[in-house]
Amino acid sequence: MQDIIIIAVVLVIVVCAGFYVYKSKKSGKKCIGCPDGCNCNKKQCDKNK
């Protein structure tokens, strides 16, 4: 029973993270989670990684 609960919690976290990425990309954000607050261009964000 504990395994099912753990799997369900992990699955909910993964689905929520995927939905956040999908929603952010659909709204036009270039750098999801960028520390510059998406005020840089994509090339600068890629250099920081």
C-alpha positions in Angstrom: 0.0 0.0 0.0 2.9 2.4 0.8 4.4 1.8 -2.6 1.2 2.8 -4.4 1.0 6.1 -2.3 4.7 6.9 -3.1 4.2 6.2 -6.8 1.0 8.3 -6.9 2.8 11.3 -5.2 5.7 11.1 -7.6 3.4 10.8 -10.5 1.4 13.9 -9.4 4.7 15.9 -9.0 5.9 14.9 -12.5 2.5 15.7 -14.1 2.4 19.1 -12.4 5.9 19.9 -13.5 5.1 18.9 -17.1 1.9 21.0 -17.1 3.9 24.0 -15.8 6.4 23.6 -18.7 3.7 23.2 -21.2 1.8 26.2 -19.9 4.9 28.4 -19.9 6.0 27.4 -23.4 2.5 28.0 -24.7 2.5 31.5 -23.2 5.7 32.3 -25.1 8.4 32.2 -22.4 11.8 31.4 -23.8 13.7 30.5 -20.7 11.6 28.7 -18.1 13.0 29.2 -14.7 15.6 31.6 -15.9 17.3 33.5 -13.1 17.1 36.7 -15.2 13.4 36.6 -15.2 13.2 36.0 -18.9 14.7 39.4 -19.7 17.6 38.0 -21.7 17.6 36.4 -25.1 17.9 32.7 -25.6 21.6 32.7 -26.5 22.5 34.4 -23.2 20.4 31.9 -21.2 22.1 29.0 -23.0 25.6 30.3 -22.2 24.7 30.5 -18.4 23.9 26.8 -18.3 
